[in-house]
Amino acid sequence: MPTYEYICTKCGHEMEAFQSMKDEPLKVCPTCRKRALKRKVGGGAGLIFKGTGFYITDYKKKSGSADSPSPAKSTETKPAAPTAAK
Ligand SMILES: [Zn+2]
């Protein structure tokens, strides 16, 4: 029996319900008695979508500069330089 997570969009109440796939999703919040319950699908899929969008925006910025290989090289030479000076 799958466990469904619900969140109330009115009062923010979160709850879990054991339901079969055939059961209709719950709608009425047990706390505020409003029909504002929303079923969370796959444990917060909406959040994952938001995060992906953020990442894509960040990636575009980085590819615009196109200087990713040179910082990696300078990091490699940095530890060797102080040792050679001393
Ligand atoms: Zn509520």
PDB file of the backbone (N, CA, C, O) and the ligand in Angstrom, with CONECT records:
HET     ZN  A 101       1
ATOM      1  N   MET A   1       0.862  -1.210   0.000  1.00  0.00           N
ATOM      2  CA  MET A   1       0.000   0.000   0.000  1.00  0.00           C
ATOM      3  C   MET A   1       0.889   1.248   0.000  1.00  0.00           C
ATOM      4  O   MET A   1       1.694   1.437   0.912  1.00  0.00           O
ATOM      5  N   PRO A   2       0.749   2.070  -0.989  1.00  0.00           N
ATOM      6  CA  PRO A   2       1.601   3.267  -1.058  1.00  0.00           C
ATOM      7  C   PRO A   2       1.197   4.325  -0.041  1.00  0.00           C
ATOM      8  O   PRO A   2       0.026   4.465   0.311  1.00  0.00           O
ATOM      9  N   THR A   3       2.165   5.040   0.404  1.00  0.00           N
ATOM     10  CA  THR A   3       1.906   6.155   1.306  1.00  0.00           C
ATOM     11  C   THR A   3       1.936   7.447   0.511  1.00  0.00           C
ATOM     12  O   THR A   3       2.886   7.729  -0.219  1.00  0.00           O
ATOM     13  N   TYR A   4       0.886   8.215   0.669  1.00  0.00           N
ATOM     14  CA  TYR A   4       0.851   9.485  -0.038  1.00  0.00           C
ATOM     15  C   TYR A   4       1.071  10.619   0.943  1.00  0.00           C
ATOM     16  O   TYR A   4       0.566  10.602   2.066  1.00  0.00           O
ATOM     17  N   GLU A   5       1.820  11.586   0.505  1.00  0.00           N
ATOM     18  CA  GLU A   5       2.034  12.765   1.338  1.00  0.00           C
ATOM     19  C   GLU A   5       1.130  13.884   0.850  1.00  0.00           C
ATOM     20  O   GLU A   5       1.011  14.153  -0.345  1.00  0.00           O
ATOM     21  N   TYR A   6       0.509  14.513   1.811  1.00  0.00           N
ATOM     22  CA  TYR A   6      -0.367  15.626   1.473  1.00  0.00           C
ATOM     23  C   TYR A   6       0.119  16.885   2.183  1.00  0.00           C
ATOM     24  O   TYR A   6       0.698  16.827   3.268  1.00  0.00           O
ATOM     25  N   ILE A   7      -0.128  18.008   1.548  1.00  0.00           N
ATOM     26  CA  ILE A   7       0.142  19.287   2.210  1.00  0.00           C
ATOM     27  C   ILE A   7      -1.039  20.205   1.954  1.00  0.00           C
ATOM     28  O   ILE A   7      -1.578  20.253   0.848  1.00  0.00           O
ATOM     29  N   CYS A   8      -1.433  20.929   2.986  1.00  0.00           N
ATOM     30  CA  CYS A   8      -2.548  21.855   2.869  1.00  0.00           C
ATOM     31  C   CYS A   8      -2.018  23.211   2.402  1.00  0.00           C
ATOM     32  O   CYS A   8      -1.109  23.784   3.004  1.00  0.00           O
ATOM     33  N   THR A   9      -2.605  23.700   1.326  1.00  0.00           N
ATOM     34  CA  THR A   9      -2.133  24.972   0.778  1.00  0.00           C
ATOM     35  C   THR A   9      -2.683  26.160   1.568  1.00  0.00           C
ATOM     36  O   THR A   9      -2.263  27.298   1.360  1.00  0.00           O
ATOM     37  N   LYS A  10      -3.618  25.891   2.468  1.00  0.00           N
ATOM     38  CA  LYS A  10      -4.192  26.988   3.265  1.00  0.00           C
ATOM     39  C   LYS A  10      -3.412  27.197   4.553  1.00  0.00           C
ATOM     40  O   LYS A  10      -3.005  28.314   4.870  1.00  0.00           O
ATOM     41  N   CYS A  11      -3.208  26.107   5.296  1.00  0.00           N
ATOM     42  CA  CYS A  11      -2.589  26.262   6.610  1.00  0.00           C
ATOM     43  C   CYS A  11      -1.209  25.615   6.682  1.00  0.00           C
ATOM     44  O   CYS A  11      -0.532  25.723   7.704  1.00  0.00           O
ATOM     45  N   GLY A  12      -0.785  24.946   5.616  1.00  0.00           N
ATOM     46  CA  GLY A  12       0.540  24.345   5.599  1.00  0.00           C
ATOM     47  C   GLY A  12       0.635  23.027   6.336  1.00  0.00           C
ATOM     48  O   GLY A  12       1.735  22.517   6.548  1.00  0.00           O
ATOM     49  N   HIS A  13      -0.486  22.472   6.727  1.00  0.00           N
ATOM     50  CA  HIS A  13      -0.494  21.209   7.449  1.00  0.00           C
ATOM     51  C   HIS A  13      -0.018  20.081   6.536  1.00  0.00           C
ATOM     52  O   HIS A  13      -0.495  19.943   5.409  1.00  0.00           O
ATOM     53  N   GLU A  14       0.925  19.275   7.029  1.00  0.00           N
ATOM     54  CA  GLU A  14       1.413  18.144   6.249  1.00  0.00           C
ATOM     55  C   GLU A  14       0.975  16.853   6.896  1.00  0.00           C
ATOM     56  O   GLU A  14       0.936  16.750   8.122  1.00  0.00           O
ATOM     57  N   MET A  15       0.644  15.865   6.080  1.00  0.00           N
ATOM     58  CA  MET A  15       0.188  14.589   6.614  1.00  0.00           C
ATOM     59  C   MET A  15       0.481  13.484   5.618  1.00  0.00           C
ATOM     60  O   MET A  15       0.720  13.730   4.436  1.00  0.00           O
ATOM     61  N   GLU A  16       0.457  12.262   6.123  1.00  0.00           N
ATOM     62  CA  GLU A  16       0.616  11.105   5.255  1.00  0.00           C
ATOM     63  C   GLU A  16      -0.636  10.274   5.321  1.00  0.00           C
ATOM     64  O   GLU A  16      -1.291  10.212   6.362  1.00  0.00           O
ATOM     65  N   ALA A  17      -0.978   9.632   4.220  1.00  0.00           N
ATOM     66  CA  ALA A  17      -2.171   8.803   4.183  1.00  0.00           C
ATOM     67  C   ALA A  17      -1.865   7.508   3.459  1.00  0.00           C
ATOM     68  O   ALA A  17      -1.240   7.504   2.398  1.00  0.00           O
ATOM     69  N   PHE A  18      -2.312   6.411   4.046  1.00  0.00           N
ATOM     70  CA  PHE A  18      -2.195   5.119   3.386  1.00  0.00           C
ATOM     71  C   PHE A  18      -3.404   4.930   2.506  1.00  0.00           C
ATOM     72  O   PHE A  18      -4.531   4.833   2.990  1.00  0.00           O
ATOM     73  N   GLN A  19      -3.169   4.879   1.220  1.00  0.00           N
ATOM     74  CA  GLN A  19      -4.279   4.718   0.299  1.00  0.00           C
ATOM     75  C   GLN A  19      -3.889   3.751  -0.792  1.00  0.00           C
ATOM     76  O   GLN A  19      -2.712   3.574  -1.105  1.00  0.00           O
ATOM     77  N   SER A  20      -4.887   3.139  -1.355  1.00  0.00           N
ATOM     78  CA  SER A  20      -4.609   2.330  -2.542  1.00  0.00           C
ATOM     79  C   SER A  20      -4.662   3.238  -3.753  1.00  0.00           C
ATOM     80  O   SER A  20      -5.178   4.353  -3.683  1.00  0.00           O
ATOM     81  N   MET A  21      -4.126   2.758  -4.863  1.00  0.00           N
ATOM     82  CA  MET A  21      -4.084   3.578  -6.067  1.00  0.00           C
ATOM     83  C   MET A  21      -5.489   3.952  -6.533  1.00  0.00           C
ATOM     84  O   MET A  21      -5.691   4.979  -7.182  1.00  0.00           O
ATOM     85  N   LYS A  22      -6.455   3.099  -6.190  1.00  0.00           N
ATOM     86  CA  LYS A  22      -7.816   3.341  -6.680  1.00  0.00           C
ATOM     87  C   LYS A  22      -8.513   4.442  -5.888  1.00  0.00           C
ATOM     88  O   LYS A  22      -9.439   5.081  -6.387  1.00  0.00           O
ATOM     89  N   ASP A  23      -8.073   4.658  -4.673  1.00  0.00           N
ATOM     90  CA  ASP A  23      -8.748   5.660  -3.848  1.00  0.00           C
ATOM     91  C   ASP A  23      -8.591   7.051  -4.433  1.00  0.00           C
ATOM     92  O   ASP A  23      -7.569   7.383  -5.035  1.00  0.00           O
ATOM     93  N   GLU A  24      -9.616   7.845  -4.244  1.00  0.00           N
ATOM     94  CA  GLU A  24      -9.527   9.229  -4.686  1.00  0.00           C
ATOM     95  C   GLU A  24      -8.606   9.998  -3.750  1.00  0.00           C
ATOM     96  O   GLU A  24      -8.585   9.735  -2.547  1.00  0.00           O
ATOM     97  N   PRO A  25      -7.847  10.945  -4.287  1.00  0.00           N
ATOM     98  CA  PRO A  25      -6.978  11.737  -3.422  1.00  0.00           C
ATOM     99  C   PRO A  25      -7.777  12.563  -2.425  1.00  0.00           C
ATOM    100  O   PRO A  25      -8.859  13.069  -2.725  1.00  0.00           O
ATOM    101  N   LEU A  26      -7.215  12.683  -1.243  1.00  0.00           N
ATOM    102  CA  LEU A  26      -7.895  13.466  -0.216  1.00  0.00           C
ATOM    103  C   LEU A  26      -7.894  14.939  -0.598  1.00  0.00           C
ATOM    104  O   LEU A  26      -6.990  15.420  -1.282  1.00  0.00           O
ATOM    105  N   LYS A  27      -8.905  15.631  -0.153  1.00  0.00           N
ATOM    106  CA  LYS A  27      -9.000  17.054  -0.490  1.00  0.00           C
ATOM    107  C   LYS A  27      -9.190  17.925   0.732  1.00  0.00           C
ATOM    108  O   LYS A  27      -8.704  19.055   0.789  1.00  0.00           O
ATOM    109  N   VAL A  28      -9.905  17.387   1.716  1.00  0.00           N
ATOM    110  CA  VAL A  28     -10.240  18.223   2.863  1.00  0.00           C
ATOM    111  C   VAL A  28      -9.157  18.111   3.928  1.00  0.00           C
ATOM    112  O   VAL A  28      -8.830  17.015   4.383  1.00  0.00           O
ATOM    113  N   CYS A  29      -8.611  19.242   4.315  1.00  0.00           N
ATOM    114  CA  CYS A  29      -7.589  19.274   5.348  1.00  0.00           C
ATOM    115  C   CYS A  29      -8.228  18.992   6.696  1.00  0.00           C
ATOM    116  O   CYS A  29      -9.226  19.621   7.049  1.00  0.00           O
ATOM    117  N   PRO A  30      -7.666  18.048   7.463  1.00  0.00           N
ATOM    118  CA  PRO A  30      -8.249  17.717   8.762  1.00  0.00           C
ATOM    119  C   PRO A  30      -8.039  18.817   9.793  1.00  0.00           C
ATOM    120  O   PRO A  30      -8.709  18.828  10.826  1.00  0.00           O
ATOM    121  N   THR A  31      -7.142  19.721   9.536  1.00  0.00           N
ATOM    122  CA  THR A  31      -6.853  20.770  10.504  1.00  0.00           C
ATOM    123  C   THR A  31      -7.749  21.989  10.310  1.00  0.00           C
ATOM    124  O   THR A  31      -8.384  22.459  11.254  1.00  0.00           O
ATOM    125  N   CYS A  32      -7.795  22.496   9.083  1.00  0.00           N
ATOM    126  CA  CYS A  32      -8.570  23.726   8.867  1.00  0.00           C
ATOM    127  C   CYS A  32      -9.883  23.447   8.146  1.00  0.00           C
ATOM    128  O   CYS A  32     -10.669  24.364   7.911  1.00  0.00           O
ATOM    129  N   ARG A  33     -10.124  22.190   7.794  1.00  0.00           N
ATOM    130  CA  ARG A  33     -11.404  21.790   7.183  1.00  0.00           C
ATOM    131  C   ARG A  33     -11.662  22.454   5.843  1.00  0.00           C
ATOM    132  O   ARG A  33     -12.808  22.541   5.403  1.00  0.00           O
ATOM    133  N   LYS A  34     -10.612  22.923   5.192  1.00  0.00           N
ATOM    134  CA  LYS A  34     -10.804  23.504   3.858  1.00  0.00           C
ATOM    135  C   LYS A  34     -10.394  22.479   2.808  1.00  0.00           C
ATOM    136  O   LYS A  34      -9.587  21.591   3.085  1.00  0.00           O
ATOM    137  N   ARG A  35     -10.934  22.595   1.633  1.00  0.00           N
ATOM    138  CA  ARG A  35     -10.575  21.665   0.559  1.00  0.00           C
ATOM    139  C   ARG A  35      -9.316  22.171  -0.137  1.00  0.00           C
ATOM    140  O   ARG A  35      -9.344  22.568  -1.302  1.00  0.00           O
ATOM    141  N   ALA A  36      -8.236  22.146   0.591  1.00  0.00           N
ATOM    142  CA  ALA A  36      -6.997  22.732   0.094  1.00  0.00           C
ATOM    143  C   ALA A  36      -5.842  21.750   0.130  1.00  0.00           C
ATOM    144  O   ALA A  36      -4.685  22.146  -0.016  1.00  0.00           O
ATOM    145  N   LEU A  37      -6.142  20.472   0.322  1.00  0.00           N
ATOM    146  CA  LEU A  37      -5.053  19.494   0.375  1.00  0.00           C
ATOM    147  C   LEU A  37      -4.505  19.225  -1.020  1.00  0.00           C
ATOM    148  O   LEU A  37      -5.247  19.092  -1.993  1.00  0.00           O
ATOM    149  N   LYS A  38      -3.203  19.151  -1.080  1.00  0.00           N
ATOM    150  CA  LYS A  38      -2.562  18.783  -2.344  1.00  0.00           C
ATOM    151  C   LYS A  38      -1.695  17.560  -2.116  1.00  0.00           C
ATOM    152  O   LYS A  38      -0.992  17.472  -1.110  1.00  0.00           O
ATOM    153  N   ARG A  39      -1.742  16.635  -3.027  1.00  0.00           N
ATOM    154  CA  ARG A  39      -0.936  15.438  -2.881  1.00  0.00           C
ATOM    155  C   ARG A  39       0.460  15.688  -3.461  1.00  0.00           C
ATOM    156  O   ARG A  39       0.612  16.134  -4.598  1.00  0.00           O
ATOM    157  N   LYS A  40       1.451  15.391  -2.658  1.00  0.00           N
ATOM    158  CA  LYS A  40       2.823  15.524  -3.137  1.00  0.00           C
ATOM    159  C   LYS A  40       3.176  14.284  -3.940  1.00  0.00           C
ATOM    160  O   LYS A  40       2.986  13.167  -3.459  1.00  0.00           O
ATOM    161  N   VAL A  41       3.674  14.452  -5.123  1.00  0.00           N
ATOM    162  CA  VAL A  41       4.016  13.316  -5.983  1.00  0.00           C
ATOM    163  C   VAL A  41       5.521  13.087  -5.941  1.00  0.00           C
ATOM    164  O   VAL A  41       6.309  13.990  -6.223  1.00  0.00           O
ATOM    165  N   GLY A  42       5.901  11.881  -5.588  1.00  0.00           N
ATOM    166  CA  GLY A  42       7.311  11.500  -5.614  1.00  0.00           C
ATOM    167  C   GLY A  42       8.180  12.287  -4.657  1.00  0.00           C
ATOM    168  O   GLY A  42       9.357  12.513  -4.936  1.00  0.00           O
ATOM    169  N   GLY A  43       7.628  12.706  -3.542  1.00  0.00           N
ATOM    170  CA  GLY A  43       8.432  13.376  -2.521  1.00  0.00           C
ATOM    171  C   GLY A  43       8.996  14.705  -2.982  1.00  0.00           C
ATOM    172  O   GLY A  43      10.212  14.899  -2.975  1.00  0.00           O
ATOM    173  N   GLY A  44       8.129  15.621  -3.382  1.00  0.00           N
ATOM    174  CA  GLY A  44       8.594  16.973  -3.708  1.00  0.00           C
ATOM    175  C   GLY A  44       9.237  17.068  -5.074  1.00  0.00           C
ATOM    176  O   GLY A  44      10.361  17.555  -5.199  1.00  0.00           O
ATOM    177  N   ALA A  45       8.538  16.609  -6.101  1.00  0.00           N
ATOM    178  CA  ALA A  45       9.082  16.706  -7.456  1.00  0.00           C
ATOM    179  C   ALA A  45       9.191  18.162  -7.884  1.00  0.00           C
ATOM    180  O   ALA A  45      10.069  18.524  -8.668  1.00  0.00           O
ATOM    181  N   GLY A  46       8.305  18.985  -7.371  1.00  0.00           N
ATOM    182  CA  GLY A  46       8.324  20.398  -7.735  1.00  0.00           C
ATOM    183  C   GLY A  46       9.636  21.059  -7.343  1.00  0.00           C
ATOM    184  O   GLY A  46      10.170  21.887  -8.080  1.00  0.00           O
ATOM    185  N   LEU A  47      10.141  20.693  -6.196  1.00  0.00           N
ATOM    186  CA  LEU A  47      11.399  21.268  -5.725  1.00  0.00           C
ATOM    187  C   LEU A  47      12.547  20.871  -6.646  1.00  0.00           C
ATOM    188  O   LEU A  47      13.417  21.686  -6.952  1.00  0.00           O
ATOM    189  N   ILE A  48      12.543  19.634  -7.078  1.00  0.00           N
ATOM    190  CA  ILE A  48      13.609  19.156  -7.955  1.00  0.00           C
ATOM    191  C   ILE A  48      13.591  19.939  -9.273  1.00  0.00           C
ATOM    192  O   ILE A  48      14.641  20.288  -9.814  1.00  0.00           O
ATOM    193  N   PHE A  49      12.405  20.204  -9.771  1.00  0.00           N
ATOM    194  CA  PHE A  49      12.292  20.959 -11.005  1.00  0.00           C
ATOM    195  C   PHE A  49      12.888  22.348 -10.839  1.00  0.00           C
ATOM    196  O   PHE A  49      13.617  22.826 -11.707  1.00  0.00           O
ATOM    197  N   LYS A  50      12.580  22.982  -9.742  1.00  0.00           N
ATOM    198  CA  LYS A  50      13.104  24.324  -9.495  1.00  0.00           C
ATOM    199  C   LYS A  50      14.625  24.294  -9.467  1.00  0.00           C
ATOM    200  O   LYS A  50      15.284  25.154 -10.052  1.00  0.00           O
ATOM    201  N   GLY A  51      15.176  23.294  -8.780  1.00  0.00           N
ATOM    202  CA  GLY A  51      16.628  23.199  -8.662  1.00  0.00           C
ATOM    203  C   GLY A  51      17.290  23.017 -10.018  1.00  0.00           C
ATOM    204  O   GLY A  51      18.347  23.591 -10.282  1.00  0.00           O
ATOM    205  N   THR A  52      16.672  22.223 -10.868  1.00  0.00           N
ATOM    206  CA  THR A  52      17.252  21.982 -12.183  1.00  0.00           C
ATOM    207  C   THR A  52      17.295  23.271 -12.992  1.00  0.00           C
ATOM    208  O   THR A  52      18.279  23.553 -13.676  1.00  0.00           O
ATOM    209  N   GLY A  53      16.226  24.047 -12.908  1.00  0.00           N
ATOM    210  CA  GLY A  53      16.183  25.309 -13.645  1.00  0.00           C
ATOM    211  C   GLY A  53      17.292  26.237 -13.184  1.00  0.00           C
ATOM    212  O   GLY A  53      17.933  26.911 -13.991  1.00  0.00           O
ATOM    213  N   PHE A  54      17.509  26.265 -11.890  1.00  0.00           N
ATOM    214  CA  PHE A  54      18.568  27.093 -11.322  1.00  0.00           C
ATOM    215  C   PHE A  54      19.917  26.673 -11.877  1.00  0.00           C
ATOM    216  O   PHE A  54      20.739  27.513 -12.245  1.00  0.00           O
ATOM    217  N   TYR A  55      20.131  25.394 -11.933  1.00  0.00           N
ATOM    218  CA  TYR A  55      21.422  24.857 -12.386  1.00  0.00           C
ATOM    219  C   TYR A  55      21.671  25.211 -13.843  1.00  0.00           C
ATOM    220  O   TYR A  55      22.788  25.562 -14.221  1.00  0.00           O
ATOM    221  N   ILE A  56      20.631  25.117 -14.656  1.00  0.00           N
ATOM    222  CA  ILE A  56      20.787  25.412 -16.081  1.00  0.00           C
ATOM    223  C   ILE A  56      21.191  26.874 -16.267  1.00  0.00           C
ATOM    224  O   ILE A  56      22.045  27.194 -17.093  1.00  0.00           O
ATOM    225  N   THR A  57      20.565  27.753 -15.487  1.00  0.00           N
ATOM    226  CA  THR A  57      20.915  29.172 -15.585  1.00  0.00           C
ATOM    227  C   THR A  57      22.373  29.393 -15.222  1.00  0.00           C
ATOM    228  O   THR A  57      23.080  30.166 -15.869  1.00  0.00           O
ATOM    229  N   ASP A  58      22.808  28.709 -14.183  1.00  0.00           N
ATOM    230  CA  ASP A  58      24.184  28.849 -13.737  1.00  0.00           C
ATOM    231  C   ASP A  58      25.147  28.330 -14.802  1.00  0.00           C
ATOM    232  O   ASP A  58      26.192  28.930 -15.055  1.00  0.00           O
ATOM    233  N   TYR A  59      24.790  27.230 -15.409  1.00  0.00           N
ATOM    234  CA  TYR A  59      25.651  26.597 -16.409  1.00  0.00           C
ATOM    235  C   TYR A  59      25.832  27.514 -17.618  1.00  0.00           C
ATOM    236  O   TYR A  59      26.918  27.604 -18.190  1.00  0.00           O
ATOM    237  N   LYS A  60      24.749  28.191 -17.993  1.00  0.00           N
ATOM    238  CA  LYS A  60      24.821  29.097 -19.140  1.00  0.00           C
ATOM    239  C   LYS A  60      25.815  30.214 -18.866  1.00  0.00           C
ATOM    240  O   LYS A  60      26.594  30.591 -19.741  1.00  0.00           O
ATOM    241  N   LYS A  61      25.786  30.725 -17.680  1.00  0.00           N
ATOM    242  CA  LYS A  61      26.714  31.802 -17.311  1.00  0.00           C
ATOM    243  C   LYS A  61      28.163  31.334 -17.450  1.00  0.00           C
ATOM    244  O   LYS A  61      29.011  32.039 -17.997  1.00  0.00           O
ATOM    245  N   LYS A  62      28.422  30.146 -16.948  1.00  0.00           N
ATOM    246  CA  LYS A  62      29.797  29.640 -16.950  1.00  0.00           C
ATOM    247  C   LYS A  62      30.300  29.389 -18.368  1.00  0.00           C
ATOM    248  O   LYS A  62      31.437  29.722 -18.700  1.00  0.00           O
ATOM    249  N   SER A  63      29.436  28.794 -19.208  1.00  0.00           N
ATOM    250  CA  SER A  63      29.864  28.475 -20.564  1.00  0.00           C
ATOM    251  C   SER A  63      30.100  29.754 -21.365  1.00  0.00           C
ATOM    252  O   SER A  63      30.841  29.744 -22.348  1.00  0.00           O
ATOM    253  N   GLY A  64      29.474  30.851 -20.950  1.00  0.00           N
ATOM    254  CA  GLY A  64      29.655  32.122 -21.650  1.00  0.00           C
ATOM    255  C   GLY A  64      31.091  32.622 -21.536  1.00  0.00           C
ATOM    256  O   GLY A  64      31.630  33.169 -22.498  1.00  0.00           O
ATOM    257  N   SER A  65      31.713  32.443 -20.382  1.00  0.00           N
ATOM    258  CA  SER A  65      33.080  32.917 -20.206  1.00  0.00           C
ATOM    259  C   SER A  65      34.073  31.995 -20.912  1.00  0.00           C
ATOM    260  O   SER A  65      35.086  32.449 -21.443  1.00  0.00           O
ATOM    261  N   ALA A  66      33.768  30.685 -20.913  1.00  0.00           N
ATOM    262  CA  ALA A  66      34.585  29.698 -21.636  1.00  0.00           C
ATOM    263  C   ALA A  66      36.039  29.714 -21.194  1.00  0.00           C
ATOM    264  O   ALA A  66      36.943  29.610 -22.023  1.00  0.00           O
ATOM    265  N   ASP A  67      36.270  29.841 -19.903  1.00  0.00           N
ATOM    266  CA  ASP A  67      37.651  29.866 -19.407  1.00  0.00           C
ATOM    267  C   ASP A  67      37.896  28.752 -18.387  1.00  0.00           C
ATOM    268  O   ASP A  67      38.786  28.858 -17.544  1.00  0.00           O
ATOM    269  N   SER A  68      37.098  27.682 -18.472  1.00  0.00           N
ATOM    270  CA  SER A  68      37.187  26.656 -17.426  1.00  0.00           C
ATOM    271  C   SER A  68      38.511  25.890 -17.430  1.00  0.00           C
ATOM    272  O   SER A  68      38.936  25.484 -16.349  1.00  0.00           O
ATOM    273  N   PRO A  69      39.193  25.659 -18.539  1.00  0.00           N
ATOM    274  CA  PRO A  69      40.429  24.856 -18.470  1.00  0.00           C
ATOM    275  C   PRO A  69      41.567  25.583 -17.743  1.00  0.00           C
ATOM    276  O   PRO A  69      42.319  24.938 -17.014  1.00  0.00           O
ATOM    277  N   SER A  70      41.716  26.874 -17.912  1.00  0.00           N
ATOM    278  CA  SER A  70      42.866  27.557 -17.331  1.00  0.00           C
ATOM    279  C   SER A  70      42.866  27.602 -15.799  1.00  0.00           C
ATOM    280  O   SER A  70      43.929  27.439 -15.201  1.00  0.00           O
ATOM    281  N   PRO A  71      41.707  27.820 -15.129  1.00  0.00           N
ATOM    282  CA  PRO A  71      41.759  27.803 -13.649  1.00  0.00           C
ATOM    283  C   PRO A  71      42.214  26.454 -13.108  1.00  0.00           C
ATOM    284  O   PRO A  71      42.905  26.405 -12.090  1.00  0.00           O
ATOM    285  N   ALA A  72      41.850  25.380 -13.752  1.00  0.00           N
ATOM    286  CA  ALA A  72      42.232  24.048 -13.291  1.00  0.00           C
ATOM    287  C   ALA A  72      43.754  23.886 -13.365  1.00  0.00           C
ATOM    288  O   ALA A  72      44.351  23.283 -12.474  1.00  0.00           O
ATOM    289  N   LYS A  73      44.369  24.405 -14.389  1.00  0.00           N
ATOM    290  CA  LYS A  73      45.824  24.283 -14.557  1.00  0.00           C
ATOM    291  C   LYS A  73      46.572  25.093 -13.498  1.00  0.00           C
ATOM    292  O   LYS A  73      47.547  24.621 -12.915  1.00  0.00           O
ATOM    293  N   SER A  74      46.100  26.321 -13.258  1.00  0.00           N
ATOM    294  CA  SER A  74      46.780  27.182 -12.289  1.00  0.00           C
ATOM    295  C   SER A  74      46.735  26.563 -10.891  1.00  0.00           C
ATOM    296  O   SER A  74      47.671  26.716 -10.107  1.00  0.00           O
ATOM    297  N   THR A  75      45.619  25.850 -10.582  1.00  0.00           N
ATOM    298  CA  THR A  75      45.534  25.185  -9.286  1.00  0.00           C
ATOM    299  C   THR A  75      46.587  24.085  -9.183  1.00  0.00           C
ATOM    300  O   THR A  75      47.095  23.793  -8.100  1.00  0.00           O
ATOM    301  N   GLU A  76      46.900  23.494 -10.300  1.00  0.00           N
ATOM    302  CA  GLU A  76      47.860  22.388 -10.293  1.00  0.00           C
ATOM    303  C   GLU A  76      49.282  22.920 -10.037  1.00  0.00           C
ATOM    304  O   GLU A  76      50.052  22.296  -9.307  1.00  0.00           O
ATOM    305  N   THR A  77      49.618  24.032 -10.617  1.00  0.00           N
ATOM    306  CA  THR A  77      50.980  24.570 -10.490  1.00  0.00           C
ATOM    307  C   THR A  77      51.196  25.276  -9.148  1.00  0.00           C
ATOM    308  O   THR A  77      52.328  25.397  -8.679  1.00  0.00           O
ATOM    309  N   LYS A  78      50.111  25.736  -8.542  1.00  0.00           N
ATOM    310  CA  LYS A  78      50.237  26.533  -7.313  1.00  0.00           C
ATOM    311  C   LYS A  78      50.988  25.815  -6.187  1.00  0.00           C
ATOM    312  O   LYS A  78      51.888  26.418  -5.602  1.00  0.00           O
ATOM    313  N   PRO A  79      50.673  24.584  -5.859  1.00  0.00           N
ATOM    314  CA  PRO A  79      51.379  23.946  -4.727  1.00  0.00           C
ATOM    315  C   PRO A  79      52.868  23.776  -4.996  1.00  0.00           C
ATOM    316  O   PRO A  79      53.672  23.796  -4.064  1.00  0.00           O
ATOM    317  N   ALA A  80      53.244  23.608  -6.265  1.00  0.00           N
ATOM    318  CA  ALA A  80      54.645  23.364  -6.592  1.00  0.00           C
ATOM    319  C   ALA A  80      55.482  24.633  -6.470  1.00  0.00           C
ATOM    320  O   ALA A  80      56.645  24.572  -6.070  1.00  0.00           O
ATOM    321  N   ALA A  81      54.900  25.783  -6.813  1.00  0.00           N
ATOM    322  CA  ALA A  81      55.655  27.033  -6.860  1.00  0.00           C
ATOM    323  C   ALA A  81      56.303  27.425  -5.510  1.00  0.00           C
ATOM    324  O   ALA A  81      57.494  27.733  -5.483  1.00  0.00           O
ATOM    325  N   PRO A  82      55.546  27.419  -4.391  1.00  0.00           N
ATOM    326  CA  PRO A  82      56.169  27.830  -3.105  1.00  0.00           C
ATOM    327  C   PRO A  82      57.311  26.901  -2.703  1.00  0.00           C
ATOM    328  O   PRO A  82      58.299  27.345  -2.120  1.00  0.00           O
ATOM    329  N   THR A  83      57.179  25.640  -3.008  1.00  0.00           N
ATOM    330  CA  THR A  83      58.227  24.681  -2.649  1.00  0.00           C
ATOM    331  C   THR A  83      59.520  24.969  -3.416  1.00  0.00           C
ATOM    332  O   THR A  83      60.624  24.851  -2.885  1.00  0.00           O
ATOM    333  N   ALA A  84      59.340  25.358  -4.707  1.00  0.00           N
ATOM    334  CA  ALA A  84      60.513  25.627  -5.535  1.00  0.00           C
ATOM    335  C   ALA A  84      61.224  26.908  -5.064  1.00  0.00           C
ATOM    336  O   ALA A  84      62.451  27.002  -5.101  1.00  0.00           O
ATOM    337  N   ALA A  85      60.416  27.897  -4.617  1.00  0.00           N
ATOM    338  CA  ALA A  85      60.995  29.184  -4.189  1.00  0.00           C
ATOM    339  C   ALA A  85      61.844  28.988  -2.945  1.00  0.00           C
ATOM    340  O   ALA A  85      62.903  29.598  -2.793  1.00  0.00           O
ATOM    341  N   LYS A  86      61.355  28.116  -2.047  1.00  0.00           N
ATOM    342  CA  LYS A  86      62.094  27.906  -0.807  1.00  0.00           C
ATOM    343  C   LYS A  86      63.242  26.942  -1.054  1.00  0.00           C
ATOM    344  O   LYS A  86      63.994  26.628  -0.132  1.00  0.00           O
TER     345      LYS A  86
HETATM  346 ZN    ZN A 101      -5.349  23.137   6.349  1.00  0.00          ZN2+
END
